Amino acid sequence: MPEKSPAAVMIANRKLEVQEFPVPDIGSDDGLLRMECVGVCGSDWSFYLGDGERIGARFPFILGHENIGIIDKIGRDASRRWKVSEGDRVAIEEPIPCGRCRYCLGGRYLRCDENRRYGSHIQTTVPPFLWGGCSRYMYLHPNALVYKVPDGVSAAAASLYLPIANGIRWVQQIAGASSGDTVVIQGPGQQGLGCVIAAKEAGVSRIIVSGLQRDAMRLETARALGATHTVCVDEEDLIARVAEITDGQMADLVIDVSHGATQPVVMALKLVKKCGGKIILAGAKHKPVPEFPTDEILYREITIIGVRGHDFRSIEPSLQIIASGKYPIHLLGTHSFGLERTEEAILTVGGQGAPNAVHVTVLPWS
Protein backbone atom coordinates (compact mmCIF):
# COMPACT_ATOMS: atom_id res chain seq x y z
CA MET A 1 0.00 0.00 0.00
CA PRO A 2 1.54 3.33 -1.06
CA GLU A 3 1.61 6.13 1.48
CA LYS A 4 0.23 8.72 -0.97
CA SER A 5 -2.26 8.81 -3.82
CA PRO A 6 -2.03 11.20 -6.78
CA ALA A 7 -5.32 12.86 -7.68
CA ALA A 8 -6.61 15.32 -10.30
CA VAL A 9 -7.69 18.45 -8.43
CA MET A 10 -9.76 21.36 -9.70
CA ILE A 11 -8.16 24.37 -8.01
CA ALA A 12 -9.96 27.12 -9.96
CA ASN A 13 -12.03 27.67 -13.10
CA ARG A 14 -10.28 25.93 -15.99
CA LYS A 15 -7.33 25.11 -13.77
CA LEU A 16 -6.55 21.52 -12.86
CA GLU A 17 -3.41 19.96 -11.42
CA VAL A 18 -2.33 16.59 -10.10
CA GLN A 19 -1.58 16.64 -6.36
CA GLU A 20 -0.75 13.94 -3.84
CA PHE A 21 -2.66 13.11 -0.67
CA PRO A 22 -1.99 10.64 2.16
CA VAL A 23 -3.77 7.31 1.92
CA PRO A 24 -5.96 7.14 5.05
CA ASP A 25 -6.21 4.46 7.68
CA ILE A 26 -9.53 2.63 7.80
CA GLY A 27 -11.67 1.86 10.84
CA SER A 28 -14.52 -0.56 11.40
CA ASP A 29 -17.14 1.60 9.70
CA ASP A 30 -15.52 2.85 6.49
CA GLY A 31 -13.39 1.66 3.58
CA LEU A 32 -10.84 2.39 0.90
CA LEU A 33 -11.46 1.98 -2.83
CA ARG A 34 -8.70 1.24 -5.31
CA MET A 35 -9.97 3.14 -8.32
CA GLU A 36 -10.18 1.41 -11.69
CA CYS A 37 -12.31 3.60 -13.92
CA VAL A 38 -14.02 6.99 -13.64
CA GLY A 39 -16.71 8.14 -16.04
CA VAL A 40 -16.50 11.80 -17.06
CA CYS A 41 -19.91 13.46 -17.02
CA GLY A 42 -21.21 16.60 -18.67
CA SER A 43 -21.43 18.08 -15.18
CA ASP A 44 -17.63 17.68 -14.90
CA TRP A 45 -17.37 20.03 -17.87
CA SER A 46 -19.63 22.46 -16.00
CA PHE A 47 -17.44 22.16 -12.90
CA TYR A 48 -14.38 22.85 -15.05
CA LEU A 49 -15.98 26.03 -16.39
CA GLY A 50 -17.01 27.12 -12.89
CA ASP A 51 -20.76 26.65 -13.30
CA GLY A 52 -20.81 24.06 -10.53
CA GLU A 53 -20.35 26.66 -7.80
CA ARG A 54 -24.06 27.52 -8.09
CA ILE A 55 -25.00 24.00 -6.98
CA GLY A 56 -22.44 23.57 -4.24
CA ALA A 57 -19.12 22.63 -5.87
CA ARG A 58 -16.23 24.22 -3.97
CA PHE A 59 -12.62 24.58 -5.05
CA PRO A 60 -10.31 22.81 -4.52
CA PHE A 61 -11.86 19.39 -5.09
CA ILE A 62 -10.92 16.07 -6.67
CA LEU A 63 -12.94 15.35 -9.78
CA GLY A 64 -14.75 12.10 -10.43
CA HIS A 65 -18.24 10.97 -9.41
CA GLU A 66 -18.94 8.03 -11.75
CA ASN A 67 -16.69 5.69 -9.82
CA ILE A 68 -15.81 2.03 -10.30
CA GLY A 69 -13.14 0.30 -8.25
CA ILE A 70 -12.02 -2.63 -6.13
CA ILE A 71 -12.53 -2.67 -2.36
CA ASP A 72 -8.95 -2.45 -1.08
CA LYS A 73 -9.66 -2.17 2.63
CA ILE A 74 -12.92 -2.31 4.52
CA GLY A 75 -13.97 -2.29 8.15
CA ARG A 76 -15.97 -5.14 9.66
CA ASP A 77 -19.12 -3.07 10.20
CA ALA A 78 -18.90 -1.48 6.76
CA SER A 79 -18.49 -4.87 5.10
CA ARG A 80 -21.61 -6.17 6.82
CA ARG A 81 -23.62 -3.05 6.00
CA TRP A 82 -22.62 -2.82 2.33
CA LYS A 83 -22.54 -6.61 1.83
CA VAL A 84 -19.15 -6.44 0.11
CA SER A 85 -15.65 -7.70 0.90
CA GLU A 86 -12.09 -6.82 0.04
CA GLY A 87 -11.47 -7.64 -3.62
CA ASP A 88 -15.05 -6.95 -4.75
CA ARG A 89 -15.63 -4.62 -7.69
CA VAL A 90 -18.15 -1.95 -6.76
CA ALA A 91 -19.92 1.12 -8.12
CA ILE A 92 -20.27 4.19 -5.91
CA GLU A 93 -23.08 6.74 -6.14
CA GLU A 94 -21.89 10.33 -5.82
CA PRO A 95 -24.12 11.48 -2.90
CA ILE A 96 -23.00 10.90 0.67
CA PRO A 97 -26.38 11.36 2.36
CA CYS A 98 -26.75 12.38 5.97
CA GLY A 99 -29.58 9.88 6.51
CA ARG A 100 -31.38 12.25 8.89
CA CYS A 101 -32.92 15.13 6.90
CA ARG A 102 -36.47 15.01 5.52
CA TYR A 103 -35.19 14.27 2.01
CA CYS A 104 -33.06 11.32 3.09
CA LEU A 105 -35.83 9.94 5.28
CA GLY A 106 -38.23 10.25 2.35
CA GLY A 107 -35.91 8.37 -0.02
CA ARG A 108 -34.91 11.56 -1.88
CA TYR A 109 -31.29 11.56 -0.73
CA LEU A 110 -30.14 13.23 -3.95
CA ARG A 111 -31.58 16.40 -2.40
CA CYS A 112 -29.96 15.82 1.01
CA ASP A 113 -29.65 19.04 3.03
CA GLU A 114 -25.94 18.43 3.69
CA ASN A 115 -25.26 18.21 -0.08
CA ARG A 116 -22.07 16.16 0.18
CA ARG A 117 -20.94 14.52 -3.05
CA TYR A 118 -17.95 12.70 -4.34
CA GLY A 119 -16.18 14.52 -7.13
CA SER A 120 -17.30 18.10 -6.50
CA HIS A 121 -18.77 19.15 -3.16
CA ILE A 122 -16.13 18.25 -0.57
CA GLN A 123 -12.89 20.20 -0.61
CA THR A 124 -9.48 18.56 -0.49
CA THR A 125 -8.82 20.44 2.77
CA VAL A 126 -11.34 18.15 4.52
CA PRO A 127 -9.72 14.97 5.95
CA PRO A 128 -9.23 12.29 4.78
CA PHE A 129 -8.93 14.32 1.56
CA LEU A 130 -9.65 11.61 -1.08
CA TRP A 131 -13.21 12.68 -1.95
CA GLY A 132 -13.18 12.05 -5.72
CA GLY A 133 -12.59 9.25 -8.17
CA CYS A 134 -9.89 10.86 -10.30
CA SER A 135 -7.37 9.45 -7.88
CA ARG A 136 -5.70 6.08 -7.37
CA TYR A 137 -7.57 5.64 -4.11
CA MET A 138 -10.87 7.04 -2.85
CA TYR A 139 -12.11 7.13 0.73
CA LEU A 140 -15.42 5.36 1.40
CA HIS A 141 -17.37 7.33 3.99
CA PRO A 142 -19.61 5.29 6.35
CA ASN A 143 -22.66 6.78 4.57
CA ALA A 144 -21.36 6.05 1.06
CA LEU A 145 -23.75 4.27 -1.30
CA VAL A 146 -21.99 1.12 -2.48
CA TYR A 147 -23.22 -1.39 -5.08
CA LYS A 148 -21.52 -4.67 -5.90
CA VAL A 149 -20.89 -5.02 -9.64
CA PRO A 150 -22.21 -8.33 -11.01
CA ASP A 151 -19.64 -11.03 -11.68
CA GLY A 152 -18.17 -10.96 -15.16
CA VAL A 153 -18.77 -7.24 -15.75
CA SER A 154 -15.58 -5.33 -16.53
CA ALA A 155 -14.73 -1.98 -14.99
CA ALA A 156 -15.10 -0.32 -18.41
CA ALA A 157 -18.60 -1.72 -18.88
CA ALA A 158 -19.61 -0.98 -15.30
CA SER A 159 -18.58 2.67 -15.71
CA LEU A 160 -21.66 3.15 -17.90
CA TYR A 161 -24.02 2.43 -15.02
CA LEU A 162 -24.89 6.08 -14.30
CA PRO A 163 -26.11 7.17 -17.76
CA ILE A 164 -28.24 4.04 -17.95
CA ALA A 165 -29.50 4.48 -14.39
CA ASN A 166 -30.43 8.08 -15.17
CA GLY A 167 -32.41 6.87 -18.17
CA ILE A 168 -34.24 4.26 -16.10
CA ARG A 169 -35.24 6.79 -13.48
CA TRP A 170 -36.30 9.48 -15.94
CA VAL A 171 -38.03 7.35 -18.59
CA GLN A 172 -39.53 4.56 -16.51
CA GLN A 173 -39.81 5.58 -12.89
CA ILE A 174 -40.69 9.27 -13.24
CA ALA A 175 -42.35 9.52 -16.66
CA GLY A 176 -43.87 6.03 -16.62
CA ALA A 177 -43.22 5.33 -20.31
CA SER A 178 -44.58 1.98 -21.42
CA SER A 179 -45.58 -0.21 -24.35
CA GLY A 180 -47.24 1.66 -27.19
CA ASP A 181 -45.73 5.03 -26.29
CA THR A 182 -43.72 7.34 -28.50
CA VAL A 183 -40.67 8.91 -26.87
CA VAL A 184 -38.60 11.73 -28.36
CA ILE A 185 -35.08 12.15 -26.95
CA GLN A 186 -33.45 15.50 -27.74
CA GLY A 187 -29.70 14.97 -27.57
CA PRO A 188 -27.72 11.80 -28.41
CA GLY A 189 -24.99 12.12 -25.77
CA GLN A 190 -24.38 9.56 -23.04
CA GLN A 191 -27.50 10.59 -21.11
CA GLY A 192 -29.69 10.47 -24.20
CA LEU A 193 -28.34 7.06 -25.15
CA GLY A 194 -29.00 5.85 -21.62
CA CYS A 195 -32.59 6.97 -22.16
CA VAL A 196 -32.73 4.94 -25.38
CA ILE A 197 -31.84 1.78 -23.45
CA ALA A 198 -34.36 2.59 -20.72
CA ALA A 199 -37.12 3.22 -23.28
CA LYS A 200 -36.31 -0.01 -25.07
CA GLU A 201 -36.46 -1.90 -21.77
CA ALA A 202 -39.86 -0.32 -21.07
CA GLY A 203 -41.23 -1.65 -24.36
CA VAL A 204 -41.71 1.79 -25.92
CA SER A 205 -42.97 1.42 -29.50
CA ARG A 206 -41.26 4.40 -31.13
CA ILE A 207 -37.98 5.87 -29.90
CA ILE A 208 -37.00 9.01 -31.81
CA VAL A 209 -33.58 10.56 -31.14
CA SER A 210 -32.62 13.98 -32.48
CA GLY A 211 -29.19 15.49 -32.94
CA LEU A 212 -27.01 17.58 -35.25
CA GLN A 213 -24.90 16.71 -38.28
CA ARG A 214 -21.85 16.48 -36.05
CA ASP A 215 -23.66 13.81 -34.03
CA ALA A 216 -23.77 11.33 -36.90
CA MET A 217 -21.82 8.66 -35.00
CA ARG A 218 -23.94 9.13 -31.88
CA LEU A 219 -27.15 8.84 -33.88
CA GLU A 220 -25.83 5.63 -35.42
CA THR A 221 -25.14 4.34 -31.91
CA ALA A 222 -28.69 5.29 -30.89
CA ARG A 223 -30.04 3.08 -33.68
CA ALA A 224 -27.78 0.21 -32.60
CA LEU A 225 -29.16 0.51 -29.05
CA GLY A 226 -32.78 0.40 -30.17
CA ALA A 227 -33.88 3.81 -31.47
CA THR A 228 -36.49 3.33 -34.19
CA HIS A 229 -35.87 6.73 -35.80
CA THR A 230 -33.11 9.35 -35.72
CA VAL A 231 -33.48 12.91 -36.97
CA CYS A 232 -30.70 15.32 -37.87
CA VAL A 233 -32.30 18.64 -36.97
CA ASP A 234 -30.05 20.76 -39.16
CA GLU A 235 -31.22 18.72 -42.16
CA GLU A 236 -34.84 17.95 -41.26
CA ASP A 237 -37.72 19.68 -39.47
CA LEU A 238 -38.00 17.69 -36.24
CA ILE A 239 -41.59 18.74 -35.53
CA ALA A 240 -42.74 17.78 -39.02
CA ARG A 241 -40.85 14.50 -38.85
CA VAL A 242 -42.38 13.51 -35.50
CA ALA A 243 -45.83 14.45 -36.83
CA GLU A 244 -45.20 12.20 -39.83
CA ILE A 245 -43.99 9.27 -37.71
CA THR A 246 -46.93 9.54 -35.28
CA ASP A 247 -49.69 10.38 -37.79
CA GLY A 248 -50.03 13.78 -36.16
CA GLN A 249 -50.48 12.45 -32.62
CA MET A 250 -47.01 13.62 -31.50
CA ALA A 251 -45.01 12.17 -28.60
CA ASP A 252 -46.26 10.83 -25.30
CA LEU A 253 -42.95 11.82 -23.74
CA VAL A 254 -40.21 14.27 -24.74
CA ILE A 255 -36.89 14.19 -22.90
CA ASP A 256 -34.53 17.12 -23.32
CA VAL A 257 -31.00 16.05 -22.43
CA SER A 258 -29.27 18.68 -24.57
CA HIS A 259 -26.72 20.77 -22.70
CA GLY A 260 -26.74 24.56 -22.83
CA ALA A 261 -29.15 25.10 -25.73
CA THR A 262 -32.55 26.54 -24.78
CA GLN A 263 -34.35 26.08 -28.11
CA PRO A 264 -35.05 22.36 -27.47
CA VAL A 265 -37.10 23.31 -24.40
CA VAL A 266 -39.39 25.51 -26.47
CA MET A 267 -39.51 22.92 -29.26
CA ALA A 268 -40.51 20.20 -26.78
CA LEU A 269 -43.85 21.96 -26.28
CA LYS A 270 -44.60 21.39 -29.98
CA LEU A 271 -43.31 17.83 -30.01
CA VAL A 272 -45.42 16.53 -27.13
CA LYS A 273 -49.05 15.49 -27.44
CA LYS A 274 -51.86 17.44 -25.80
CA CYS A 275 -53.82 16.13 -22.82
CA GLY A 276 -51.37 14.05 -20.85
CA GLY A 277 -48.13 14.56 -22.73
CA LYS A 278 -45.02 14.78 -20.54
CA ILE A 279 -41.77 16.67 -20.92
CA ILE A 280 -38.70 15.72 -18.91
CA LEU A 281 -36.09 18.46 -18.54
CA ALA A 282 -32.71 16.83 -17.81
CA GLY A 283 -30.21 19.02 -19.66
CA ALA A 284 -28.78 21.95 -17.70
CA LYS A 285 -28.91 25.29 -19.55
CA HIS A 286 -27.25 27.62 -16.98
CA LYS A 287 -29.43 30.46 -18.28
CA PRO A 288 -33.13 31.38 -18.60
CA VAL A 289 -35.18 30.07 -21.51
CA PRO A 290 -36.35 33.06 -23.57
CA GLU A 291 -39.82 33.27 -25.11
CA PHE A 292 -41.09 30.23 -23.24
CA PRO A 293 -44.85 30.07 -24.00
CA THR A 294 -46.26 28.99 -20.66
CA ASP A 295 -49.84 29.22 -21.95
CA GLU A 296 -49.10 26.16 -24.09
CA ILE A 297 -48.65 24.15 -20.90
CA LEU A 298 -52.00 25.37 -19.60
CA TYR A 299 -54.12 25.05 -22.71
CA ARG A 300 -52.71 21.72 -23.87
CA GLU A 301 -52.52 20.19 -20.37
CA ILE A 302 -48.86 19.26 -20.56
CA THR A 303 -46.83 18.06 -17.59
CA ILE A 304 -43.22 19.29 -17.29
CA ILE A 305 -40.90 17.60 -14.83
CA GLY A 306 -37.37 18.61 -13.90
CA VAL A 307 -35.04 15.73 -13.05
CA ARG A 308 -31.54 15.34 -11.79
CA GLY A 309 -29.70 12.06 -11.56
CA HIS A 310 -30.61 8.60 -10.35
CA ASP A 311 -31.23 6.73 -7.12
CA PHE A 312 -30.95 3.25 -5.63
CA ARG A 313 -34.06 2.10 -7.50
CA SER A 314 -32.35 2.65 -10.85
CA ILE A 315 -28.73 1.73 -10.06
CA GLU A 316 -29.35 -2.00 -9.52
CA PRO A 317 -31.43 -2.41 -12.73
CA SER A 318 -28.74 -0.53 -14.64
CA LEU A 319 -26.02 -2.92 -13.48
CA GLN A 320 -28.21 -5.88 -14.36
CA ILE A 321 -28.83 -4.53 -17.87
CA ILE A 322 -25.08 -4.17 -18.36
CA ALA A 323 -24.50 -7.71 -17.07
CA SER A 324 -27.18 -9.12 -19.40
CA GLY A 325 -25.20 -8.29 -22.55
CA LYS A 326 -28.45 -7.40 -24.35
CA TYR A 327 -27.11 -4.13 -25.71
CA PRO A 328 -23.86 -3.20 -27.49
CA ILE A 329 -22.95 -0.77 -24.71
CA HIS A 330 -19.29 -0.97 -25.69
CA LEU A 331 -20.23 1.48 -28.46
CA LEU A 332 -20.71 4.15 -25.81
CA GLY A 333 -17.19 3.85 -24.40
CA THR A 334 -15.26 5.89 -26.95
CA HIS A 335 -12.28 7.46 -25.13
CA SER A 336 -10.05 6.75 -22.13
CA PHE A 337 -7.28 8.88 -20.60
CA GLY A 338 -4.71 8.41 -17.87
CA LEU A 339 -4.80 10.47 -14.69
CA GLU A 340 -2.24 12.99 -15.97
CA ARG A 341 -4.56 13.64 -18.93
CA THR A 342 -7.73 14.28 -16.90
CA GLU A 343 -8.01 17.80 -18.28
CA GLU A 344 -7.92 16.44 -21.83
CA ALA A 345 -10.71 14.04 -20.88
CA ILE A 346 -12.84 16.93 -19.62
CA LEU A 347 -12.17 19.00 -22.73
CA THR A 348 -13.19 16.02 -24.85
CA VAL A 349 -16.54 15.79 -23.04
CA GLY A 350 -16.95 19.53 -23.59
CA GLY A 351 -16.39 19.18 -27.34
CA GLN A 352 -12.97 20.84 -27.26
CA GLY A 353 -10.77 17.73 -27.22
CA ALA A 354 -10.74 14.45 -29.12
CA PRO A 355 -13.60 14.15 -31.65
CA ASN A 356 -16.61 11.82 -31.72
CA ALA A 357 -16.81 11.28 -27.97
CA VAL A 358 -19.76 9.67 -26.24
CA HIS A 359 -18.66 8.26 -22.88
CA VAL A 360 -15.18 9.25 -21.70
CA THR A 361 -13.29 7.64 -18.82
CA VAL A 362 -10.22 8.35 -16.73
CA LEU A 363 -8.07 5.36 -15.77
CA PRO A 364 -6.19 6.47 -12.62
CA TRP A 365 -3.52 3.76 -12.83
CA SER A 366 -2.88 4.09 -16.55
C-alpha positions in Angstrom: 0.0 0.0 0.0 1.5 3.3 -1.1 1.6 6.1 1.5 0.2 8.7 -1.0 -2.3 8.8 -3.8 -2.0 11.2 -6.8 -5.3 12.9 -7.7 -6.6 15.3 -10.3 -7.7 18.5 -8.4 -9.8 21.4 -9.7 -8.2 24.4 -8.0 -10.0 27.1 -10.0 -12.0 27.7 -13.1 -10.3 25.9 -16.0 -7.3 25.1 -13.8 -6.5 21.5 -12.9 -3.4 20.0 -11.4 -2.3 16.6 -10.1 -1.6 16.6 -6.4 -0.7 13.9 -3.8 -2.7 13.1 -0.7 -2.0 10.6 2.2 -3.8 7.3 1.9 -6.0 7.1 5.1 -6.2 4.5 7.7 -9.5 2.6 7.8 -11.7 1.9 10.8 -14.5 -0.6 11.4 -17.1 1.6 9.7 -15.5 2.9 6.5 -13.4 1.7 3.6 -10.8 2.4 0.9 -11.5 2.0 -2.8 -8.7 1.2 -5.3 -10.0 3.1 -8.3 -10.2 1.4 -11.7 -12.3 3.6 -13.9 -14.0 7.0 -13.6 -16.7 8.1 -16.0 -16.5 11.8 -17.1 -19.9 13.5 -17.0 -21.2 16.6 -18.7 -21.4 18.1 -15.2 -17.6 17.7 -14.9 -17.4 20.0 -17.9 -19.6 22.5 -16.0 -17.4 22.2 -12.9 -14.4 22.8 -15.1 -16.0 26.0 -16.4 -17.0 27.1 -12.9 -20.8 26.7 -13.3 -20.8 24.1 -10.5 -20.4 26.7 -7.8 -24.1 27.5 -8.1 -25.0 24.0 -7.0 -22.4 23.6 -4.2 -19.1 22.6 -5.9 -16.2 24.2 -4.0 -12.6 24.6 -5.0 -10.3 22.8 -4.5 -11.9 19.4 -5.1 -10.9 16.1 -6.7 -12.9 15.3 -9.8 -14.8 12.1 -10.4 -18.2 11.0 -9.4 -18.9 8.0 -11.8 -16.7 5.7 -9.8 -15.8 2.0 -10.3 -13.1 0.3 -8.2 -12.0 -2.6 -6.1 -12.5 -2.7 -2.4 -9.0 -2.5 -1.1 -9.7 -2.2 2.6 -12.9 -2.3 4.5 -14.0 -2.3 8.1 -16.0 -5.1 9.7 -19.1 -3.1 10.2 -18.9 -1.5 6.8 -18.5 -4.9 5.1 -21.6 -6.2 6.8 -23.6 -3.0 6.0 -22.6 -2.8 2.3 -22.5 -6.6 1.8 -19.1 -6.4 0.1 -15.7 -7.7 0.9 -12.1 -6.8 0.0 -11.5 -7.6 -3.6 -15.1 -7.0 -4.8 -15.6 -4.6 -7.7 -18.1 -2.0 -6.8 -19.9 1.1 -8.1 -20.3 4.2 -5.9 -23.1 6.7 -6.1 -21.9 10.3 -5.8 -24.1 11.5 -2.9 -23.0 10.9 0.7 -26.4 11.4 2.4 -26.7 12.4 6.0 -29.6 9.9 6.5 -31.4 12.3 8.9 -32.9 15.1 6.9 -36.5 15.0 5.5 -35.2 14.3 2.0 -33.1 11.3 3.1 -35.8 9.9 5.3 -38.2 10.3 2.3 -35.9 8.4 0.0 -34.9 11.6 -1.9 -31.3 11.6 -0.7 -30.1 13.2 -4.0 -31.6 16.4 -2.4 -30.0 15.8 1.0 -29.7 19.0 3.0 -25.9 18.4 3.7 -25.3 18.2 -0.1 -22.1 16.2 0.2 -20.9 14.5 -3.1 -17.9 12.7 -4.3 -16.2 14.5 -7.1 -17.3 18.1 -6.5 -18.8 19.1 -3.2 -16.1 18.2 -0.6 -12.9 20.2 -0.6 -9.5 18.6 -0.5 -8.8 20.4 2.8 -11.3 18.1 4.5 -9.7 15.0 5.9 -9.2 12.3 4.8 -8.9 14.3 1.6 -9.7 11.6 -1.1 -13.2 12.7 -2.0 -13.2 12.0 -5.7 -12.6 9.2 -8.2 -9.9 10.9 -10.3 -7.4 9.4 -7.9 -5.7 6.1 -7.4 -7.6 5.6 -4.1 -10.9 7.0 -2.8 -12.1 7.1 0.7 -15.4 5.4 1.4 -17.4 7.3 4.0 -19.6 5.3 6.3 -22.7 6.8 4.6 -21.4 6.1 1.1 -23.8 4.3 -1.3 -22.0 1.1 -2.5 -23.2 -1.4 -5.1 -21.5 -4.7 -5.9 -20.9 -5.0 -9.6 -22.2 -8.3 -11.0 -19.6 -11.0 -11.7 -18.2 -11.0 -15.2 -18.8 -7.2 -15.7 -15.6 -5.3 -16.5 -14.7 -2.0 -15.0 -15.1 -0.3 -18.4 -18.6 -1.7 -18.9 -19.6 -1.0 -15.3 -18.6 2.7 -15.7 -21.7 3.2 -17.9 -24.0 2.4 -15.0 -24.9 6.1 -14.3 -26.1 7.2 -17.8 -28.2 4.0 -18.0 -29.5 4.5 -14.4 -30.4 8.1 -15.2 -32.4 6.9 -18.2 -34.2 4.3 -16.1 -35.2 6.8 -13.5 -36.3 9.5 -15.9 -38.0 7.4 -18.6 -39.5 4.6 -16.5 -39.8 5.6 -12.9 -40.7 9.3 -13.2 -42.4 9.5 -16.7 -43.9 6.0 -16.6 -43.2 5.3 -20.3 -44.6 2.0 -21.4 -45.6 -0.2 -24.3 -47.2 1.7 -27.2 -45.7 5.0 -26.3 -43.7 7.3 -28.5 -40.7 8.9 -26.9 -38.6 11.7 -28.4 -35.1 12.1 -27.0 -33.4 15.5 -27.7 -29.7 15.0 -27.6 -27.7 11.8 -28.4 -25.0 12.1 -25.8 -24.4 9.6 -23.0 -27.5 10.6 -21.1 -29.7 10.5 -24.2 -28.3 7.1 -25.2 -29.0 5.9 -21.6 -32.6 7.0 -22.2 -32.7 4.9 -25.4 -31.8 1.8 -23.5 -34.4 2.6 -20.7 -37.1 3.2 -23.3 -36.3 0.0 -25.1 -36.5 -1.9 -21.8 -39.9 -0.3 -21.1 -41.2 -1.6 -24.4 -41.7 1.8 -25.9 -43.0 1.4 -29.5 -41.3 4.4 -31.1 -38.0 5.9 -29.9 -37.0 9.0 -31.8 -33.6 10.6 -31.1 -32.6 14.0 -32.5 -29.2 15.5 -32.9 -27.0 17.6 -35.2 -24.9 16.7 -38.3 -21.8 16.5 -36.0 -23.7 13.8 -34.0 -23.8 11.3 -36.9 -21.8 8.7 -35.0 -23.9 9.1 -31.9 -27.1 8.8 -33.9 -25.8 5.6 -35.4 -25.1 4.3 -31.9 -28.7 5.3 -30.9 -30.0 3.1 -33.7 -27.8 0.2 -32.6 -29.2 0.5 -29.1 -32.8 0.4 -30.2 -33.9 3.8 -31.5 -36.5 3.3 -34.2 -35.9 6.7 -35.8 -33.1 9.3 -35.7 -33.5 12.9 -37.0 -30.7 15.3 -37.9 -32.3 18.6 -37.0 -30.0 20.8 -39.2 -31.2 18.7 -42.2 -34.8 17.9 -41.3 -37.7 19.7 -39.5 -38.0 17.7 -36.2 -41.6 18.7 -35.5 -42.7 17.8 -39.0 -40.9 14.5 -38.9 -42.4 13.5 -35.5 -45.8 14.5 -36.8 -45.2 12.2 -39.8 -44.0 9.3 -37.7 -46.9 9.5 -35.3 -49.7 10.4 -37.8 -50.0 13.8 -36.2 -50.5 12.5 -32.6 -47.0 13.6 -31.5 -45.0 12.2 -28.6 -46.3 10.8 -25.3 -42.9 11.8 -23.7 -40.2 14.3 -24.7 -36.9 14.2 -22.9 -34.5 17.1 -23.3 -31.0 16.1 -22.4 -29.3 18.7 -24.6 -26.7 20.8 -22.7 -26.7 24.6 -22.8 -29.1 25.1 -25.7 -32.5 26.5 -24.8 -34.3 26.1 -28.1 -35.0 22.4 -27.5 -37.1 23.3 -24.4 -39.4 25.5 -26.5 -39.5 22.9 -29.3 -40.5 20.2 -26.8 -43.8 22.0 -26.3 -44.6 21.4 -30.0 -43.3 17.8 -30.0 -45.4 16.5 -27.1 -49.1 15.5 -27.4 -51.9 17.4 -25.8 -53.8 16.1 -22.8 -51.4 14.0 -20.8 -48.1 14.6 -22.7 -45.0 14.8 -20.5 -41.8 16.7 -20.9 -38.7 15.7 -18.9 -36.1 18.5 -18.5 -32.7 16.8 -17.8 -30.2 19.0 -19.7 -28.8 22.0 -17.7 -28.9 25.3 -19.5 -27.3 27.6 -17.0 -29.4 30.5 -18.3 -33.1 31.4 -18.6 -35.2 30.1 -21.5 -36.4 33.1 -23.6 -39.8 33.3 -25.1 -41.1 30.2 -23.2 -44.9 30.1 -24.0 -46.3 29.0 -20.7 -49.8 29.2 -21.9 -49.1 26.2 -24.1 -48.7 24.2 -20.9 -52.0 25.4 -19.6 -54.1 25.1 -22.7 -52.7 21.7 -23.9 -52.5 20.2 -20.4 -48.9 19.3 -20.6 -46.8 18.1 -17.6 -43.2 19.3 -17.3 -40.9 17.6 -14.8 -37.4 18.6 -13.9 -35.0 15.7 -13.0 -31.5 15.3 -11.8 -29.7 12.1 -11.6 -30.6 8.6 -10.4 -31.2 6.7 -7.1 -31.0 3.3 -5.6 -34.1 2.1 -7.5 -32.4 2.6 -10.9 -28.7 1.7 -10.1 -29.3 -2.0 -9.5 -31.4 -2.4 -12.7 -28.7 -0.5 -14.6 -26.0 -2.9 -13.5 -28.2 -5.9 -14.4 -28.8 -4.5 -17.9 -25.1 -4.2 -18.4 -24.5 -7.7 -17.1 -27.2 -9.1 -19.4 -25.2 -8.3 -22.5 -28.4 -7.4 -24.3 -27.1 -4.1 -25.7 -23.9 -3.2 -27.5 -22.9 -0.8 -24.7 -19.3 -1.0 -25.7 -20.2 1.5 -28.5 -20.7 4.2 -25.8 -17.2 3.9 -24.4 -15.3 5.9 -26.9 -12.3 7.5 -25.1 -10.0 6.8 -22.1 -7.3 8.9 -20.6 -4.7 8.4 -17.9 -4.8 10.5 -14.7 -2.2 13.0 -16.0 -4.6 13.6 -18.9 -7.7 14.3 -16.9 -8.0 17.8 -18.3 -7.9 16.4 -21.8 -10.7 14.0 -20.9 -12.8 16.9 -19.6 -12.2 19.0 -22.7 -13.2 16.0 -24.8 -16.5 15.8 -23.0 -16.9 19.5 -23.6 -16.4 19.2 -27.3 -13.0 20.8 -27.3 -10.8 17.7 -27.2 -10.7 14.5 -29.1 -13.6 14.1 -31.7 -16.6 11.8 -31.7 -16.8 11.3 -28.0 -19.8 9.7 -26.2 -18.7 8.3 -22.9 -15.2 9.3 -21.7 -13.3 7.6 -18.8 -10.2 8.4 -16.7 -8.1 5.4 -15.8 -6.2 6.5 -12.6 -3.5 3.8 -12.8 -2.9 4.1 -16.5 
